[in-house]
Amino acid sequence: MSEQIKFIVEQLNKEPFKKTFNLITFDSLEPLQLLQVLNEVLAEIDPKHNIDIREEAPDQTAKRMFSLLGILKYKPPTASDMSAFRQGLVTGSKPIIHPILHWLLQRTNELKKRAYLARFLVKVEIPADFLQDDVVADTYHQYEELVEGFKTLHRECEQLKNSGFSTAEIRRDINAMEEEKDQLIKRVERLKKRVDTVSNHQRMLEMARQLRVEKEREESLMQQKQEQKNQLFHAEQRLQRAQQQLKDLRQASADAKPESLMKRLDEEIKFNTYMVSDKLPKELESKKKTVHYLQKVVAEPAMGHSDLSELEAKIQEINTQINELIEKRMMRNDPMDDKLFLFRQQASIISRKKEAKAEELQEGREELLSMEKELAQKASQARDFDGTEVLKGDEFKRYVSKLRSKSTVYKKKRQELAELRAEYGVLQRTEEILKQRHEAIQQQLQAVEAKHGITGFSDTQEELERVSALKSELDEVKGRTLDEMSEMIKKLNALIAEKKTALAPVIKELRPLRQKCQELTQEYEEKKSHYDSCAAGLESNRSKLEQEVRGLREECGQEETRYHYINCLKRITERQIQRAANEMKLYVSADPQERRKAIREQYNRNILEQENLGKKLREKQKAVRESHGPNMKQVNMWRDFEQLMECKKQCFQKQQNQNSIGQVIQEGGEDRLIL
């Protein structure tokens, strides 16, 4: 827990919060201040929540925070008691707020993105009655299309962000491509000049163009064939899933019985009647009372500090009166009242449990609906991403096994590819060496041709040889392709016939096994449904027993506290009675020494002593008052005498100084006369 608080303080002291917390100041925050800190963190994630919670009603604050935490997919650590979590969030409880802050500050950037997407992807729920209107239905359809468009655009934007391209790299690529284009144009011009001297070059170029077109067409046909194979595979998978869903639905409809359906309907009716007749009216009545009190507070005039102090004094008086009445009631200890108190307590506990279970059921239903919507959304996203649906059960297992086999094949191919790359590097280096040698020989040949006056003869001869070789290769490839296709068709027909003959006995053996598999599957489903029903019954009985045990433990704890409280009161009363008896015994005793030990005698002695002391002090005060005037007069006389003596002292010092100065002057004159 200390590490959690330390992490929260460190993050809050950084940008963009710029707090000056330490562990002590953060731990000593008031609930309202802690809620304000949580609201600031939520406002950093979603700027809509940049609100001062002091200017907002507590229920509005709680509703706003709950909605945002639900959108951010926050799961409380203690999800078993959602009502306690809500109450703790409203009141600013530290065990509830600290985990939320720790969770939010760990993943702020991710949650910012989720809050941004939620503004556009969380669909507005419209009742089905309103969707029957054509205008509303068209508008809602346009809204859904816009949401889907936003999904695709956001996905493309994320792909572009994660692709790693930048404008500088694209510009460099464009410049490099333009340079390559210029080089290719120059090479084409050089080749045109060389080919113009060759006879029948137009026909050769046309044949080369047709060859290129046929190759491109072959590649496009291969791509179409691969796409059609993929589509066929996906269609077969969808067909298998549809057949499995149809089978599951038939089994579910076969297992469904009228008694179970009626039981489920009765439970739903009971729950709905409880919500309508008991829970919702109480909540509505409490809301009305709250609104009435707030209206009364608003209607009253403004109050000053004196009015507030008077109200606080009245509240304290009423609280003291309530405590006195409770003490009197506990002292009275009426058995009839105690019985009624126990029954009332049990009734209140049961009602609270009932309300808590109703809230849990309502929350469970809401969570189920939200999870179903999320599942549908994830499935649609998966379909949009790769055009396939989410695999389930045995299909997923088969898909995993297929992936494993493909991974082994992939590892082998990757190893082969590494070997080929190494060999390619060696061959590339060999090719470079041979090219360098070829260029050197070509330069020598061109020099010899220029010397004999037949420049370009070797290039023209090479071009003619290359074109003739290309034509001969094309003819050979066409003939070889036709022969290979005929041989391949014969092999495929023979292979199909062999496979049919080999699979015939296996198919005969497979038919009874399939029937047996269906029977076993049906028996398994029946046993499973029976097991599920038994498990559900045992779970319901266990939960009932746990509730009863919990209620009895609460009652036992309350009774124990009440017992200890009464026992303490009893001991205090016995002690007081014992002291009173001892006091009476000492007070009635004939022995004066024993009587002097009584508290009354001690108090009387203390009173006499204090009275005597008071008399002495009053006499002393009287004497001081009588002698105050003469004493003050004498004090003033002494002060005057002190001033007089001080004045005489100063006069004497002045006279002494003057005498010393005159003597010095006289001595100086005598010295002058002597000189």
VEXSEVO-785223 format. One line per field, with one value per residue (C-alpha): x, y negated, z negated; residue number from 1. Coordinates in steps of 0.1 Angstrom, whole numbers. Each point is the difference from the previous one (the first is absolute). Example, Ala and Ser with C-alpha at 12.3 -4.5 7.8 and 13.67 -1.06 7.14 Angstrom:
VEXSEVO-785223
xx = c(123  14) $
yy = c(45  -34) $
zz = c(-78  7) $
n = c(1  2) $
END
This chain:
VEXSEVO-785223
xx = c(0  29  15  -34  -2  36  -7  -31  19  29  -24  -21  32  9  -14  -28  -13  30  -11  23  -12  21  -11  -13  -19  -16  -10  -15  -23  -36  -26  -11  36  7  -31  12  34  -18  -21  31  15  -32  -1  35  -13  -33  -1  -38  5  19  -25  3  -18  -8  -24  -16  -25  15  -24  9  37  -4  -21  26  29  -18  -8  36  15  -25  12  36  -7  11  -6  0  24  -30  -26  -21  -16  -8  -22  29  22  -26  -4  38  4  -28  14  37  12  38  -2  -22  16  37  -4  -19  28  27  -19  -6  36  15  -17  -9  9  -20  -30  1  -3  -28  -19  5  -14  -29  -14  -5  -4  -24  -33  -31  -26  -34  -31  -15  -33  17  19  -33  -2  16  17  15  10  18  18  11  12  20  14  11  16  19  12  13  17  17  12  16  16  14  14  16  14  15  15  16  13  15  14  31  0  9  -2  38  3  -28  18  33  -18  -16  34  16  -29  3  38  -7  -26  25  25  -26  -10  37  4  -31  13  33  -17  -23  31  16  -32  -8  29  -15  -24  -35  4  -37  -13  24  -11  -37  7  18  -29  -25  22  0  -38  -5  22  -19  -33  13  9  -34  -17  21  -9  -37  3  16  -27  -27  16  1  -36  -10  19  -17  -34  5  10  -31  -21  15  -6  -36  -6  14  -21  -31  9  5  -33  -19  15  -8  -36  -2  14  -24  -30  -32  7  34  -14  -29  24  23  -30  -13  35  0  -36  9  31  -19  -29  25  17  -32  -19  27  34  -7  -28  24  27  -25  -13  36  8  -32  9  35  -14  -25  27  22  -29  -6  37  0  -32  15  19  38  14  29  26  -23  -29  23  14  -36  -9  32  -9  -36  14  24  -29  -22  29  5  -38  1  29  -17  -32  21  17  -33  -14  30  -3  -37  7  -35  -2  -29  19  31  -21  -14  34  14  -29  4  37  -5  -26  24  28  -22  -12  35  11  -30  9  37  -9  -24  27  25  -25  -7  37  6  -26  14  35  -13  -16  32  21  -23  3  37  2  -21  22  32  -14  -9  34  16  -22  10  36  5  -34  -4  -20  14  8  -15  5  13  5  24  19  3  11  27  12  1  20  25  5  4  25  22  -2  8  31  13  -7  16  32  0  -5  30  21  -12  7  36  4  -15  25  29  -15  -6  36  11  -23  16  34  -11  -16  32  19  -27  2  38  -3  -27  22  29  -24  -14  36  8  -32  8  35  -14  -29  -30  -13  -32  4  2  -30  -21  11  -8  -34  -9  13  -20  -33  5  7  -30  -23  13  -5  -36  -7  16  -20  -33  6  12  -30  -25  17  2  -37  -11  22  -12  -37  7  18  -28  -27  20  6  -37  -10  26  -12  -37  8  22  -26  -30  5  10  -33  -20  17  -5  -38  -9  27  -17  -34  16  17  -33  -16  28  -1  -37  5  28  -22  -28  24  15  -34  -9  34  -5  -35  13  29  -23  -23  30  14  -33  -3  36  -7  -32  19  29  -26  -16  34  10  -32  4  36  -11  -27  25  24  -27  -12  36  5  -33  10  34  -16  -26  27  21  -30  -7  36  -1  -33  13  31  -21  -23  30  15  -33  -2  35  -7  -32  19  28  -25  -22  30  5  38  11  31  -21  -24  29  7  -34  -1  -25  23  29  -19  -11  36  11  -28  10  37  -9  -23  28  24  -25  -3  38  2  -28  18  32  -18  -15  34  14  -28  5  38  -2  -3  29  22  -6  8  32  9  -4  22  27  -2  3  30  16  -4  15  30  5  0  25  22  0  8  29  14  -2  18  27  5  2  27  21  -2  11  29  12  -2  19  28  2  5  27  18  -1  14  29  9) $
yy = c(0  -24  7  -8  -33  -8  6  -22  -29  3  -2  -28  -21  4  -17  -8  0  -19  8  -4  30  22  33  -18  -29  24  24  -28  -13  -5  21  -30  -9  37  -1  -32  17  29  -24  -18  33  9  -35  7  32  -16  -39  1  8  -32  -11  -12  26  -26  -16  33  22  32  23  -17  3  37  7  -18  19  33  -5  -9  29  23  -12  4  36  -4  31  -6  23  9  6  21  -30  -27  -19  -5  -10  -26  -13  -3  -19  -25  -6  -1  31  5  39  -7  -31  11  31  -21  -26  27  16  -32  -14  33  -2  -37  0  32  -13  -34  19  21  -30  -18  30  4  -34  13  38  3  2  -19  25  -7  20  22  -19  -31  19  9  -36  -2  -33  12  33  -17  -24  28  20  -30  -3  36  -5  -30  21  27  -26  -14  35  5  -34  3  35  -14  -30  24  21  -30  -11  34  5  -20  -22  -36  -29  -2  37  -3  -30  19  29  -23  -16  34  12  -31  7  36  -12  -23  28  24  -26  -4  38  4  -27  18  33  -16  -13  34  18  -24  15  36  12  11  -15  -12  35  11  -28  9  36  -11  -22  28  23  -26  -4  38  2  -27  17  32  -17  -16  34  16  -27  5  37  -5  -25  24  28  -22  -10  37  8  -28  10  36  -12  -22  29  22  -26  -6  38  1  -29  17  32  -19  -19  33  16  -30  0  38  -4  -29  11  -19  4  -17  -27  -7  0  -25  -22  2  -11  -29  -10  1  -21  -26  -2  -5  -27  -18  4  -2  -12  -27  -17  -2  -15  -24  -10  -6  -21  -20  -6  -11  -24  -13  -6  -17  -22  -10  -8  -21  -18  -11  -33  -2  9  -16  14  -8  20  29  -1  1  29  19  -7  14  31  6  -4  24  25  -1  5  30  15  -4  16  29  4  -1  26  23  -4  8  32  10  36  -8  -28  22  27  -26  -15  34  6  -35  5  33  -16  -28  24  21  -31  -12  34  0  -34  9  32  -19  -25  28  17  -33  -7  35  -4  -33  15  30  -24  -21  31  13  -33  0  36  -10  -31  21  26  -28  -15  34  5  -34  7  33  9  30  7  8  37  20  34  28  -23  -21  31  12  -35  1  34  -13  -30  22  21  -31  -15  31  -3  -37  7  24  -24  -28  21  8  -37  -9  26  -14  -35  9  18  -31  -22  22  1  -38  -5  24  -18  -34  14  15  -33  -19  25  -2  -38  1  24  -22  -30  19  12  -35  -13  27  -7  -38  9  20  -24  23  -16  16  33  21  -16  5  36  6  -15  22  31  -10  -5  33  18  -16  11  36  1  -12  27  26  -12  1  35  11  -16  18  34  -6  -10  32  21  -17  6  37  2  -19  23  31  -14  -8  35  15  -22  9  37  -4  -21  22  25  -29  -18  32  4  -37  0  21  -18  -33  13  12  -33  -18  23  -5  -38  0  21  -23  -31  16  9  -34  -17  22  -8  -37  0  20  -24  -30  14  7  -34  -17  21  -9  -37  2  17  -26  -28  16  5  -36  -13  22  -12  -36  6  18  -29  -25  20  3  -37  -6  26  -17  -34  11  19  -33  -20  27  -1  -38  0  27  -21  -31  19  15  -35  -13  29  -6  -37  7  25  -25  -29  21  15  -10  0  -37  13  20  -29  -22  22  -7  -21  -24  -7  -4  -25  -19  -2  -13  -25  -12  -3  -19  -24  -6  -6  -24  -19  -4  -12  -25  -14  -3  -17  -24  -8  -5  -24  -20  -3  -6  -38  -7  26  -16  -34  13  16  -33  -17  26  -6  -38  6  22  -27  -26  21  7  -37  -7  27  -16  -34  13  18  -33  -19  26  -2  -38  1  25  -21  -32  18  12  -36  -14  26  -9  -37  7  20  -28  -25  24  2) $
zz = c(0  -7  34  15  -18  9  37  -1  -17  25  30  -15  -5  37  30  7  -36  -17  -35  -31  -20  -21  -17  -32  17  25  -27  -21  28  -8  19  20  9  10  22  16  8  16  20  12  12  18  16  13  16  13  0  -4  -37  -8  -26  -36  -21  -26  25  9  -19  -15  19  33  -8  -8  31  22  -15  2  37  9  -20  17  34  -10  -10  -37  -21  -38  -20  -23  26  -24  -16  26  -24  -24  30  10  -35  -4  32  -9  -35  12  -18  2  5  31  15  -3  22  26  1  2  29  19  -4  12  35  6  37  7  -19  18  33  -14  -13  34  19  -25  10  35  -4  -30  18  -11  -12  16  -10  27  -1  13  27  16  13  35  -6  -33  15  30  -23  -23  31  12  -36  1  34  -13  -30  23  23  -31  -9  34  1  -35  9  32  -20  -26  27  16  -34  -7  35  -9  32  -2  25  1  9  26  16  1  16  26  8  3  23  22  3  9  25  17  2  14  27  10  1  21  24  3  7  26  18  -1  11  29  20  -4  27  -11  -34  -2  2  -27  -23  6  -9  -32  -9  6  -22  -28  3  -2  -30  -18  10  -14  -33  -3  7  -27  -24  9  -5  -34  -11  12  -20  -31  5  4  -32  -19  14  -12  -34  -2  11  -27  -27  12  -1  -35  -12  15  -18  -33  4  7  -30  -21  12  -6  -36  -8  -20  -8  -37  2  22  -24  -29  17  8  -36  -12  24  -9  -38  6  21  -25  -28  20  9  -33  -26  11  26  -21  -30  22  15  -34  -13  31  -6  -36  10  26  -26  -25  26  11  -37  -3  32  -11  -33  -2  -2  -34  -18  -24  -30  15  8  -36  -14  22  -11  -36  6  17  -29  -25  20  3  -38  -6  24  -18  -34  13  14  -34  -18  24  -5  -38  1  19  8  13  23  16  3  19  23  6  10  24  14  4  18  23  8  7  23  18  5  13  23  14  3  19  23  7  7  24  18  3  12  27  11  0  21  25  2  4  28  17  -4  14  30  6  -3  24  25  -4  6  31  13  -6  18  13  -23  -31  -35  -3  -29  -17  22  30  -20  -11  36  10  -27  11  36  -11  -18  31  20  -25  4  37  -3  -22  27  28  -20  -4  37  7  -22  19  33  -11  -9  33  17  -16  13  35  0  -9  28  24  -9  7  33  10  -7  21  27  0  3  30  16  -3  17  27  6  3  26  19  1  12  29  7  -9  -32  -14  19  -31  -17  31  3  -37  3  30  -18  -31  19  19  -32  -16  29  -1  -38  4  25  -22  -31  19  12  -33  -18  23  -6  -38  -2  19  -22  -31  9  5  -33  -18  15  -10  -35  -5  10  -24  -29  7  -2  -31  -18  8  -29  -24  8  -7  -34  -7  4  -31  -19  8  -11  -32  -5  3  -25  -25  6  -7  -32  -11  5  -21  -28  2  -3  -30  -16  6  -16  -30  -4  3  -27  -23  6  -8  -32  -10  6  -21  -28  2  -2  -31  -16  8  -15  -31  -4  2  -26  -22  2  -8  -30  -12  1  -18  -26  -6  -2  -26  -19  -2  -12  -26  -13  -1  -19  -25  -6  -7  -23  -19  -4  -13  -25  -12  -4  -20  -22  -8  -5  -25  -18  -37  2  7  18  24  4  9  30  15  32  -16  -29  23  21  -32  -12  34  -1  -35  11  31  -20  -25  28  15  -32  -3  35  -5  -31  19  29  -25  -16  35  9  -32  4  38  -2  -24  17  34  -15  -14  33  18  -27  6  37  -5  -23  26  27  -24  -8  38  6  -28  15  34  -14  -20  31  20  -27  -1  38  -1  -27  19  32  -19  -16  34  14  -30  4  37  -8  -26  26  25  -27  -7  36) $
n = c(1  2  3  4  5  6  7  8  9  10  11  12  13  14  15  16  17  18  19  20  21  22  23  24  25  26  27  28  29  30  31  32  33  34  35  36  37  38  39  40  41  42  43  44  45  46  47  48  49  50  51  52  53  54  55  56  57  58  59  60  61  62  63  64  65  66  67  68  69  70  71  72  73  74  75  76  77  78  79  80  81  82  83  84  85  86  87  88  89  90  91  92  93  94  95  96  97  98  99  100  101  102  103  104  105  106  107  108  109  110  111  112  113  114  115  116  117  118  119  120  121  122  123  124  125  126  127  128  129  130  131  132  133  134  135  136  137  138  139  140  141  142  143  144  145  146  147  148  149  150  151  152  153  154  155  156  157  158  159  160  161  162  163  164  165  166  167  168  169  170  171  172  173  174  175  176  177  178  179  180  181  182  183  184  185  186  187  188  189  190  191  192  193  194  195  196  197  198  199  200  201  202  203  204  205  206  207  208  209  210  211  212  213  214  215  216  217  218  219  220  221  222  223  224  225  226  227  228  229  230  231  232  233  234  235  236  237  238  239  240  241  242  243  244  245  246  247  248  249  250  251  252  253  254  255  256  257  258  259  260  261  262  263  264  265  266  267  268  269  270  271  272  273  274  275  276  277  278  279  280  281  282  283  284  285  286  287  288  289  290  291  292  293  294  295  296  297  298  299  300  301  302  303  304  305  306  307  308  309  310  311  312  313  314  315  316  317  318  319  320  321  322  323  324  325  326  327  328  329  330  331  332  333  334  335  336  337  338  339  340  341  342  343  344  345  346  347  348  349  350  351  352  353  354  355  356  357  358  359  360  361  362  363  364  365  366  367  368  369  370  371  372  373  374  375  376  377  378  379  380  381  382  383  384  385  386  387  388  389  390  391  392  393  394  395  396  397  398  399  400  401  402  403  404  405  406  407  408  409  410  411  412  413  414  415  416  417  418  419  420  421  422  423  424  425  426  427  428  429  430  431  432  433  434  435  436  437  438  439  440  441  442  443  444  445  446  447  448  449  450  451  452  453  454  455  456  457  458  459  460  461  462  463  464  465  466  467  468  469  470  471  472  473  474  475  476  477  478  479  480  481  482  483  484  485  486  487  488  489  490  491  492  493  494  495  496  497  498  499  500  501  502  503  504  505  506  507  508  509  510  511  512  513  514  515  516  517  518  519  520  521  522  523  524  525  526  527  528  529  530  531  532  533  534  535  536  537  538  539  540  541  542  543  544  545  546  547  548  549  550  551  552  553  554  555  556  557  558  559  560  561  562  563  564  565  566  567  568  569  570  571  572  573  574  575  576  577  578  579  580  581  582  583  584  585  586  587  588  589  590  591  592  593  594  595  596  597  598  599  600  601  602  603  604  605  606  607  608  609  610  611  612  613  614  615  616  617  618  619  620  621  622  623  624  625  626  627  628  629  630  631  632  633  634  635  636  637  638  639  640  641  642  643  644  645  646  647  648  649  650  651  652  653  654  655  656  657  658  659  660  661  662  663  664  665  666  667  668  669  670  671  672  673  674  675) $
END
